[in-house]
Amino acid sequence: MFLTFVSVFMLSSFVSPNSSVEIKHENKIERKIIYNKKKHSITLSWSAFGSSGNYIISRGGSRLASEFVSVGSTSKLTFTDNKPNTDKYENYYKITRNDTTIIISLENQIFGDNLYLYDRKYEKVETARNEINSHFGAIGLGGANGEWTTKRQAYYFKANVDGQTYDVGGSGSASSVEANSIELGFYSHIGGLGKVPSDVKLGSIFTRPHLSGGANATCTFWRSVENVEVMRDFSWTVSQSTSARRLLIDSTSKYISDVGNTNFWGSGGFIADTHYTSDRPNWGGQQQWYTRNTVFPSGSGAMGGSYNMVWQGCVNPPKADDANSPVSTTPIIREKPFLFIDKDGEYKMFIPAWQKDRVGTSWTATDMGKGNVQDLIISWYVAKEGDTDVEINAALKSGKNIFFTPGHYSLNAPIQVNRKDAILLGAGIASVTLEPTEKNTWGCIYADDKDGIIIAGLLMDSLNSTTYQVRIGNEGANADHATGPILLSDITCRVGGVQSKNIQIQASMQINSNNVVGDHFWLWRADHGSQKGGDARWTRDRCKNGLIVAGDDVTLYGLFVEHYQEYEVIWMGERGRTYFFQNEPPYDAPNQASWSSQGGKVDGYAAFKVANTVKEHQSIGMGSYAVFTGTDGNVNKKNGYEIPNSPNVKLEKMCITRFAGPGNIQNVVNSTGGSTATGAKRVTLYTNSEGIQPFDEEFILPKGESYPAYISMEK
């Protein structure tokens, strides 16, 4: 075990009611815990605190256990417990002297201070809910300030025992006081530590919109929940960069909740690998939504949604119509890895297997599904806030996978994934951030062209200029990964919104490798932020492209790309597939002259651009929505989508409309389909059709940068 320096932790509360959004720790006390497996003893040590008297030691089975029993006292800075609880992780020690109390545990030493563990075996039923909800209010996770905090947190629940649950009881919609819901805020994650969702039973979960009196969820971003059962109401009132996975949902009364006035609306969302047992949810008020491999009760009623709803590999999805696009199977998918506690009491990672042509969930009531298990302590490096790129890259090089506990990781060089089957997994919307001192001009994550890489659950942020935020495969990558595809899951890239200086990024993400599967992206050049917007944003927060796909056989599910300054998606690889696409153009193009494509001949830039050289491509369920609110009033976009007129290049179920501002998208695709000036326009299918093929263009991709000296790149 290693030495960690952590803050004083007071049992009474997470933070005082008068604290600001950012938490300020007063003191640092050295704490260390060593477990002797042979003797089954635990030795504690700490640095001195308090003014006088002995240190009083008591023990509980969890951090917030209802009962702590006295186990001794000492004047020394060390203590050995020779009769700890049987499970080494069920030993939490309070060390008290004068008016100060610290807690020492193996779990805190492993996971740090931003990952909160709950154990119903030792805690009251209301304990977890009360603490999570206190965080929601105390550190601003429910209001506008929560969008820009650097605080990150994850809440993990140990499996229920002896018929207990974490449900405090209640009634009605999750938004009501009577429901006694858990309220999940910005940059927060709920995870179950069981093998299957029913191992952890929660009562009701609610995400509270903070705009327009609580009815507008269009900025309810950056939160996730997975591997739990929701017994009463799951009210997931969210928009982009929100992930709900591997859930068992017994009841759901609403999807957009009854808060504020009646004008409920949201802008996106993603749910996958989930089973609704009794109620068909309603996405009413959502502009669009992507749902994958989810089981619904039988029924024929509408399930809501205004423009673009894709239901892929689902059981009992809605019937196809203008807004709803059921897709019978998911052609290739690997679910996101997750943390759990195995029957031997040890923390493990489950790495789901690849599956083809899947319908329904990857798990059953008694089977966690196909995949392999890795021991966390043996096979993983558990990163904690403050760890550097040097430490993380050294761990990767040594053969470890990386579990990013919640935190804001500032990097002086990119994380370099340069071996096959390497995994980066984040919890609590962990942020991998370009260091603002301008030492890092390379990017956040660079992955080499290797089989089996997984990158999941991370937000890439940029506080200075760079070429890419994420690059998968070096320029010219050509390896065949058909037997070991690369998985990118729950990935967010953010440009702007948080920094005051000018930055220039060429592309948020470039995929050069073949056989890559993307499962839920939000690539976002911020349309609002903590910094002043208006005219300043166009020149301050610069980024040309959200996504460039140069690799072949790339499949993307749930692709959200918004507000980039040129083509938002450029697709140059062959046999690409996209299932669901959501887009808004940049709000802030000042005039048409500054926002024209194809050598100035075409107004604006298409949201989704398939290069004329591509011979085979397929995408379904596509929405692009005009919001030209920061212009001179005369900015338009010629086409929502542009593709070559080729028999094997096919776009299905396209939609365009205008939400705000005077400008319009003048055509759906290739100068056909009509303008948003007269309302929403749809094209059911375009392939080798009569529209005007775009002018031939040469796409100048970002050139390879030199790398930090200590990283050896394989060419």
VEXPA-486490 format. One record per residue (C-alpha): residue in three letters; y, z, x. Coordinates in steps of 0.001 Angstrom, whole numbers, padded with zeros to 6 digits, always signed. Last residue first. Example, Ala and Ser with C-alpha at 12.3 -4.5 7.8 and 13.67 -1.06 7.14 Angstrom:
BEGIN
SER-001060+007140+013670/ALA-004500+007800+012300/
//
This chain:
BEGIN
LYS+004498-035952+005479/GLU+003687-032257+005758/MET+006799-030137+005980/SER+006851-027213+008411/ILE+009325-024664+007122/TYR+010996-022520+009801/ALA+013626-025123+010618/PRO+015102-025353+007151/TYR+014601-028835+005737/SER+016321-032168+006286/GLU+017154-033964+003083/GLY+015235-036813+001536/LYS+017400-039368-000183/PRO+018450-039073-003785/LEU+017345-042078-005794/ILE+019388-045252-006056/PHE+018251-046886-009273/GLU+018589-050654-009088/GLU+019444-052039-012489/ASP+018375-054941-014678/PHE+020584-055208-017748/PRO+019171-053562-020848/GLN+016878-055527-023201/ILE+018685-056542-026374/GLY+016606-055742-029413/GLU+013986-058080-030823/SER+010936-055926-030276/ASN+008368-055607-027513/THR+007731-052075-028765/TYR+009983-050014-031001/LEU+008484-047848-033718/THR+009801-045581-036488/VAL+013489-046128-035838/ARG+015791-043554-037387/LYS+019505-043223-038063/ALA+021405-040132-039180/GLY+024773-040771-040782/THR+027243-043639-041146/ALA+029059-043306-037828/THR+025682-042415-036292/SER+025225-046127-035654/GLY+022409-048532-036495/GLY+018809-049147-035463/THR+019150-051820-032782/SER+021218-052306-029620/ASN+018288-051494-027305/VAL+017419-048244-029073/VAL+019130-046053-031686/ASN+022499-047751-031727/GLN+026194-046788-031727/ILE+025849-043161-030692/ASN+029173-041923-031955/GLY+032421-040277-030926/PRO+034772-038228-033160/GLY+033352-034760-032467/ALA+030438-032859-033980/PHE+026770-033123-035026/ARG+026216-036890-034920/THR+022781-038404-035504/ILE+019986-040164-033635/CYS+016263-040267-034362/MET+013262-041918-032732/LYS+009765-041751-034238/GLU+007906-043910-031729/LEU+008784-045475-028361/LYS+006409-048045-026858/VAL+006178-049898-023568/ASN+002902-051843-023582/PRO+004246-054958-025323/SER+007383-055140-023137/ASN+011034-055301-024160/PRO+012178-052887-021454/ILE+013483-049515-022583/GLU+016800-047930-023509/TYR+017313-044905-025745/GLY+020314-043451-027607/ASN+022239-046635-027080/LYS+025919-047629-026831/LYS+027404-044153-026382/ASN+030925-043487-027551/VAL+034150-041958-026163/ASN+037470-042573-027935/GLY+038589-039085-028961/ASP+040018-038147-025555/THR+036813-036213-024897/GLY+035739-032581-025174/THR+034019-032632-028581/PHE+031625-035537-028209/VAL+028516-034006-029801/ALA+026184-036916-030558/TYR+022521-036002-031138/SER+019473-037500-029459/GLY+016039-036905-030998/MET+012662-038272-029915/GLY+009226-037710-031437/ILE+006868-040057-029579/SER+006813-041542-026079/GLN+004608-044229-024523/HIS+004884-046211-021272/GLU+003312-049251-019626/LYS+004905-052127-017673/VAL+007875-050343-016067/THR+010209-052616-014067/ASN+012885-052520-016796/ALA+013312-048801-016157/VAL+012703-046446-019072/LYS+015960-044645-019854/PHE+016114-041641-022179/ALA+019572-040270-022987/ALA+021216-043683-022668/TYR+024454-043647-020701/GLY+027958-044279-022025/ASP+029500-047536-023114/VAL+027848-050521-021415/LYS+029400-053061-019009/GLY+030745-050543-016505/GLY+028206-051516-013850/GLN+025259-050650-016018/SER+026762-047456-017384/SER+030072-046179-018710/TRP+031382-042604-018680/SER+034599-042364-016659/ALA+036100-045420-018323/GLN+035105-044097-021736/ASN+037227-040969-021461/PRO+037013-037257-020658/ALA+033200-036937-020740/ASP+033055-033289-021886/TYR+030398-032902-024539/PRO+027736-034411-022298/PRO+024996-036061-024371/GLU+022661-033957-026571/ASN+018943-034323-026182/GLN+015517-033399-027475/PHE+012254-035157-026578/PHE+008836-034581-028132/TYR+005540-035879-026711/THR+006318-037841-023558/ARG+003865-040178-021853/GLY+004119-042121-018575/ARG+001689-044903-017823/GLU+003744-046220-014896/GLY+006537-044427-013083/MET+010218-045350-013325/TRP+011501-042970-016006/ILE+015151-041956-015829/VAL+016039-039016-018089/GLU+019624-037834-018584/TYR+021101-041139-017522/GLU+024598-040227-016278/GLN+026644-037035-016684/TYR+023978-034611-017833/HIS+024583-032842-021153/GLU+021040-031989-022269/VAL+017330-032385-021548/PHE+014588-030737-023686/LEU+011056-032051-023086/GLY+008290-030462-025180/TYR+005148-031995-023703/LEU+005295-034259-020645/THR+002584-036494-019190/VAL+002985-038195-015792/ASP+000481-040953-015043/ASP+002575-042519-012270/GLY+005278-040777-010240/ALA+008971-041745-010126/VAL+010116-039508-012967/ILE+013790-038551-012659/LEU+014946-035643-014818/GLY+018337-034112-015595/ASN+020452-036762-013955/LYS+023997-037016-012604/CYS+025045-033408-012039/ARG+028585-032091-011592/ASP+029786-028729-012885/ARG+033407-028529-011631/THR+034666-032046-012394/TRP+033514-032332-016006/ARG+033831-028564-016578/ALA+037536-028355-015773/ASP+038537-030465-018783/GLY+037456-027724-021161/GLY+035321-024886-019876/LYS+036430-021579-018390/GLN+033589-019700-016722/SER+031023-017463-018438/GLY+029422-020540-019893/HIS+029492-023503-022202/ASP+028078-027045-022205/ALA+025746-026109-019336/ARG+023935-028941-017616/TRP+020546-028084-019006/LEU+016989-029063-018171/TRP+014778-027230-020651/PHE+011140-027993-019913/HIS+007959-027259-021892/ASP+004510-028239-020614/GLY+004877-030791-017823/VAL+001690-032455-016598/VAL+001796-034275-013241/ASN-000744-036969-012420/ASN+001300-038769-009746/SER+003865-037071-007524/ASN+007530-038089-007329/ILE+008815-035816-010073/GLN+012531-035248-009630/MET+014264-032313-011257/SER+017857-031157-011623/ALA+019221-034349-010103/GLN+022208-035152-007877/ILE+023837-031745-007803/GLN+027529-031335-006993/ILE+029259-027964-007325/ASN+032900-026984-007849/LYS+033690-023279-007661/SER+033704-020818-010552/GLN+029962-020287-010985/VAL+028068-019204-014119/GLY+028007-021992-016675/GLY+026966-024709-014289/VAL+023655-026503-013835/ARG+020595-024769-015275/CYS+016981-025799-014716/THR+014371-024212-016975/ILE+010597-024554-016552/ASP+008076-023170-019038/SER+005056-024921-017440/LEU+004755-027389-014569/LEU+001112-028299-013897/ILE-000118-030589-011080/PRO-003336-032511-011704/GLY-006524-031913-009728/THR-009116-034603-010560/ALA-006480-037226-011397/HIS-004315-036139-008457/ASP-004138-039565-006773/ALA-001771-039401-003787/ASN+001279-041685-003756/ALA+004321-039664-002727/GLY+007125-042043-001662/GLU+009776-039338-001626/ASN+008110-035934-001329/GLY+006180-034451-004206/ILE+007629-032332-006995/ARG+011340-031663-006446/VAL+013156-028860-008237/GLN+016888-028034-008035/TYR+017673-031286-006330/THR+020262-032560-003873/THR+022314-029390-003614/SER+025761-027988-004305/ASN+026358-024275-004831/LEU+025685-021576-007433/SER+022632-023315-008815/ASP+020029-021817-011144/MET+016319-022533-011466/LEU+014610-020542-014230/LEU+010919-019815-013754/GLY+007906-019351-016039/ALA+005455-021722-014381/ILE+004730-023712-011227/ILE+001067-024701-010785/ILE-000228-026819-007883/GLY-003684-028347-008406/ASP-003689-031145-005864/LYS-000922-031582-003279/ASP+002147-033823-002930/ASP+004438-031116-001602/ALA+006423-028835-003884/TYR+010111-028152-003250/ILE+011673-025288-005207/CYS+015293-024091-005328/GLY+017239-026783-003497/TRP+018291-028106-000098/THR+021898-026999+000369/ASN+021029-023356+000959/LYS+023506-021595+003232/GLU+026280-022236+000742/THR+027124-018516+000421/PRO+026217-018767-003281/GLU+022487-018600-002573/LEU+020683-021111-004774/THR+018837-019179-007442/VAL+015231-018692-008456/SER+015552-016775-011712/ALA+012758-014722-013286/ILE+012600-015421-017030/GLY+010902-012028-017553/ALA+007804-013091-015649/GLY+007456-015913-013118/LEU+004362-017675-011834/LEU+004209-019776-008645/ILE+000677-021007-007983/ALA-000849-022815-004991/ASP-003857-025013-005802/LYS-003210-027297-002813/ARG-000842-026246-000057/ASN+002831-026904+000658/VAL+004826-025092-001995/GLN+008181-024571-000242/ILE+010539-022094-001879/PRO+013899-023539-000991/ALA+016206-022019+001634/ASN+018871-019301+001648/LEU+017514-018052-001670/SER+018836-015553-004191/TYR+016092-014225-006496/HIS+017386-012770-009780/GLY+014639-010553-011117/PRO+011630-010091-013339/THR+008399-009949-011318/PHE+007710-013204-009519/PHE+003951-013551-009065/ILE+003313-015718-006002/ASN-000039-017140-004889/LYS-001251-016064-001472/GLY-002735-018413+001133/SER-000862-017231+004227/LYS+001614-020088+003837/LEU+002500-018903+000356/ALA+003113-015375+001636/ALA+005316-016710+004447/ASN+007253-018772+001905/ILE+007924-015682-000214/GLU+008994-013543+002749/VAL+011317-016200+004199/ASP+012695-017050+000743/THR+013789-013445+000426/ASP+012591-010510-001675/GLY+015497-008655-003283/GLU+014031-008687-006785/LYS+010316-008188-006481/ALA+007570-010593-005456/VAL+003928-009692-006051/TYR+001942-011674-003490/TRP-001328-012728-005041/SER-004983-013152-004086/ILE-006192-009668-003205/ILE-003875-007451-005250/LEU-003856-009719-008310/ASP-007585-010425-008387/GLN-008109-013994-009548/VAL-009981-015090-012675/ASN-011079-018616-013518/GLY-010828-020719-016651/LYS-012380-021409-020011/GLY-011292-019283-022925/MET-010395-015647-023531/ASP-013425-015274-025807/THR-013734-012735-028642/ALA-011254-013856-031301/THR-011200-017350-029839/TRP-009175-018923-027023/SER-007795-022336-026004/THR-006278-022841-029459/GLY-006491-025871-031733/VAL-007337-029497-030937/ARG-007883-030621-027361/ASP-008241-034176-026124/LYS-008810-033001-022551/GLN-008890-029508-021097/TRP-007868-028169-017700/ALA-009001-024605-017060/PRO-006973-021464-017647/ILE-005978-019328-014645/PHE-006367-015675-015627/MET-004634-013295-013252/LYS-006105-009862-012640/TYR-005004-006229-012626/GLU-007934-003892-012119/GLY-009507-001570-014687/ASP-013027-002873-014117/LYS-012940-004413-017622/ASP-010032-006620-016565/ILE-006319-005917-017001/PHE-004248-009018-017726/LEU-001598-011292-016183/PHE-001205-014868-017416/PRO-001659-018462-016299/LYS-000046-021201-018457/GLU-002429-023392-020404/ARG-003836-026564-018899/ILE-003444-029710-020926/ILE-004631-033308-021200/PRO-004734-035551-024282/THR-003380-033059-026811/THR-004871-034253-030067/SER-003972-035545-033539/VAL-000226-036024-033153/PRO+001725-034897-036244/SER+005257-036290-036359/ASN+007497-034641-038946/ALA+011136-035674-039550/ASP+010654-039034-041252/ASP+007292-038094-042754/ALA+003854-037135-041452/LYS+002033-034380-043297/PRO+002454-030841-042096/PRO-000100-029487-039609/ASN-003481-028141-040742/VAL-004987-027619-037254/CYS-002628-028603-034448/GLY-003272-030894-031454/GLN+000393-031833-031472/TRP+002948-031035-034165/VAL+006287-032716-033406/MET+009350-031917-035523/ASN+012466-034051-035103/TYR+015354-034162-037565/SER+015803-031335-040063/GLY+013038-028787-039712/GLY+011074-026987-042398/MET+007421-026238-042997/ALA+006989-028310-046126/GLY+004107-027329-048394/SER+000678-028900-048119/GLY-001566-025983-047350/SER-004395-024843-045130/PRO-003736-021899-042868/PHE-002184-022912-039544/VAL-003796-023287-036103/THR-001618-024158-033107/ASN-002383-026582-030318/ARG+001231-027587-029709/THR+004437-027065-031709/TYR+007739-028710-030710/TRP+010827-027998-032823/GLN+013946-029748-034065/GLN+017181-029103-035922/GLN+015897-025742-037104/GLY+017313-024491-040399/GLY+013916-024247-042075/TRP+011131-023733-039526/ASN+008857-022268-042183/PRO+005677-020463-041257/ARG+002345-021035-043028/ASP+001010-017608-043831/SER-002402-015946-043452/THR-003979-016375-040019/TYR-001379-018100-037874/HIS-003145-018913-034585/THR-001224-019808-031413/ASP-001854-021997-028369/ALA+001724-023265-028356/ILE+005248-022594-029591/PHE+008436-024228-028407/GLY+012008-024111-029670/GLY+014912-026247-030646/SER+018392-025966-031937/GLY+018814-023278-034548/TRP+020451-022988-037937/PHE+020852-020533-040774/ASN+023866-021064-043037/THR+022946-018343-045535/ASN+025309-015667-044235/GLY+024455-012942-041768/VAL+020767-012244-041267/ASP+017842-013513-043303/SER+015768-014911-040465/ILE+015084-018431-039338/TYR+011307-018427-039027/LYS+010661-016375-042131/SER+008008-014213-043732/THR+005406-014356-040989/SER+002090-012603-041224/ASP-001056-012195-039162/ILE+000192-013973-036060/LEU-002269-014204-033185/LEU-000354-015459-030152/ARG-001177-017476-027045/ARG+002322-018760-026434/ALA+005909-018350-027648/SER+008432-019835-025202/THR+012185-019857-025477/SER+014181-022143-023194/GLN+016003-023762-026125/SER+016664-022284-029582/VAL+015609-019040-031210/THR+014919-017076-034393/TRP+011308-016085-033730/SER+010687-013927-036787/PHE+007103-012767-036410/ASP+006387-010351-039222/ARG+003585-007867-039909/MET+000626-007728-037505/VAL+001835-009664-034478/GLU-001112-010032-032082/VAL-000288-010403-028384/ASN-000903-012896-025574/GLU+002611-014236-025136/VAL+006322-013690-025763/SER+009347-015375-024230/ARG+013118-015187-023796/TRP+015863-017427-022428/PHE+018044-018747-025267/THR+019622-017695-028577/CYS+022616-020021-028221/THR+021922-022246-031248/ALA+020743-019236-033282/ASN+023610-019246-035786/ALA+023046-016816-038665/GLY+024109-013596-036946/GLY+027698-013519-038127/SER+028499-016909-036711/LEU+026817-016370-033312/HIS+024686-013445-032104/PRO+021249-014572-033208/ARG+018750-011677-033365/THR+015217-012248-032108/PHE+012683-010269-034151/ILE+009165-009028-033553/SER+007113-006948-036021/GLY+004114-004670-035615/LEU+002376-005154-032307/LYS-001385-005217-031729/VAL-002617-005738-028174/ASP-006318-006608-027824/SER-005903-009088-030682/PRO-004255-011571-028285/VAL-007340-012010-026088/LYS-008098-010694-022613/GLY-005701-007794-022917/LEU-002515-007204-020927/GLY-000179-008418-023670/GLY+003147-009856-022608/ILE+006692-009525-023936/HIS+009450-011223-021942/SER+013193-010719-021678/TYR+015919-012884-020181/PHE+018096-012460-023290/GLY+016995-010023-025967/LEU+013824-009090-027860/GLU+014205-006861-030890/ILE+011022-004921-031686/SER+010971-004524-035427/ASN+011248-001425-037597/ALA+010830-003590-040733/GLU+013029-001330-042872/VAL+016126-002283-040870/SER+015646-005884-041947/SER+015434-008772-039473/ALA+011645-008650-039358/SER+011422-009481-043047/GLY+010038-006741-045242/SER+008170-003564-044518/GLY+007621-000944-041867/GLY+005032+000626-039629/VAL+005338+001853-036048/ASP+002971-000884-034872/TYR+001844-000339-031276/THR-001763-000080-032435/GLN-004583+002454-032256/GLY-008152+001643-033301/ASP-009747+003668-030528/VAL-007950+001816-027727/ASN-005135-000721-027668/ALA-004817-002991-024641/LYS-001945-002369-022249/PHE+001460-003705-023213/TYR+003760-005504-020781/TYR+007545-005604-021214/ALA+009412-007916-018851/GLN+013015-007584-017709/ARG+015803-009572-016045/LYS+019425-008543-015406/THR+021591-011322-013961/THR+023731-011338-017090/TRP+025094-014649-018301/GLU+023684-015096-021800/GLY+023737-011358-022405/ASN+027511-011371-022526/ALA+027316-013278-025830/GLY+025453-010457-027521/GLY+021890-009159-027836/LEU+021034-008450-024220/GLY+024192-006415-023744/ILE+022757-003796-021405/ALA+022583-000839-023791/GLY+021855-002647-027056/PHE+018748-004654-026244/HIS+017678-002059-023687/SER+017584+000590-026425/ASN+015457-001778-028495/ILE+012896-002042-025712/GLU+012797+001743-025324/ASN+012415+002474-029016/ARG+009712-000133-029521/ALA+007667+001151-026603/THR+007771+004791-027696/GLU+007262+004372-031452/VAL+003461+004721-031432/LYS+003548+007763-029226/GLU+002299+007320-025700/TYR-000864+008247-023792/LYS-003512+005802-025057/ARG-000729+003577-026352/ASP-000011+002488-022783/TYR+003249+000697-022048/LEU+004335-001019-018822/TYR+007889-002043-017948/LEU+008544-004695-015284/ASN+012068-004471-013863/ASP+011543-001458-011587/GLY+008920-002716-009180/PHE+005519-004273-009867/ILE+003190-002845-007216/GLN+004949+000428-006422/ASN+005710+000935-010103/GLU+002044+000480-010911/LEU+000906+002841-008176/SER+003102+005574-009583/ILE+006047+007770-008600/ILE+008657+009066-011032/ILE+011883+010758-009988/THR+013586+013781-011485/THR+016921+015305-010517/ASP+018560+018410-011970/ASN+017186+020918-009448/ARG+014047+019386-008002/THR+011587+017395-010035/ILE+008803+015021-008977/LYS+007261+013386-012022/TYR+003942+011733-011223/TYR+002334+008878-013140/ASN-001429+008595-012889/GLU-003148+006160-015238/TYR-003262+003394-012634/LYS-005940+005269-010649/ASP-008183+005380-013715/THR-010113+008667-013561/ASN-007070+010916-013859/PRO-006189+012687-010629/LYS-008174+015587-009178/ASN-007291+015763-005475/ASP-003550+015295-006004/THR-001949+015248-002568/PHE+001709+016148-002047/THR+004377+015086+000443/LEU+007993+015894+001146/LYS+007320+019586+001736/SER+008563+022587-000244/THR+005688+022130-002652/SER+004739+022454-006300/GLY+001594+021853-008301/VAL-000254+019863-010964/SER+001843+020612-014056/VAL+000900+018525-017067/PHE+002978+015675-018460/GLU+002582+014968-022181/SER+003947+012267-024450/ALA+003469+009679-021731/LEU+006487+007492-020970/ARG+005441+006355-017493/SER+001741+006614-018247/GLY-001152+009088-017960/GLY+001071+012008-017093/ARG+001330+014229-014033/SER+003609+017064-012960/ILE+005012+017984-009556/ILE+007745+020569-008949/TYR+009645+020182-005654/ASN+010485+023612-004294/GLY+013940+025130-004014/SER+017304+023837-002837/SER+019870+021033-002872/GLY+018220+018039-004564/PHE+016722+015076-002770/ALA+014575+014585+000317/SER+012613+011390+000819/TRP+009315+010906-000936/SER+005581+011149-000408/LEU+002595+011061-002753/THR-001102+011194-001930/ILE-003689+010268-004550/SER-007337+011277-004377/HIS-010511+009536-005414/LYS-012134+010578-002140/LYS-013504+007124-001336/LYS-010767+005283-003230/ASN-007896+006992-001436/TYR-004777+005959-003372/ILE-001475+005990-001506/ILE+001943+006491-003108/LYS+005366+006059-001532/ARG+008908+006800-002613/GLU+012200+006590-000743/ILE+015103+007662-002891/LYS+018063+005371-003486/ASN+021023+006775-005339/GLU+023489+005835-008068/HIS+021933+002746-009615/LYS+024369+000497-011500/ILE+023043-001559-014406/GLU+025046-004696-015244/VAL+026203-004904-018862/SER+028419-001837-018472/SER+027180+001714-018940/ASN+028641+003967-021628/PRO+025395+004325-023585/SER+023612+005593-020474/VAL+020839+003474-019055/PHE+017060+003467-019344/SER+016855+006801-021063/SER+015598+010377-020817/LEU+012996+009767-018159/MET+015500+009376-015362/PHE+014535+006903-012692/VAL+016229+007210-009337/SER+016260+003786-007783/VAL+013623+002194-005642/PHE+012832+001797-001997/THR+009319+000573-001427/LEU+006743+001276+001228/PHE+003525-000677+001148/MET+000000+000000+000000/
//
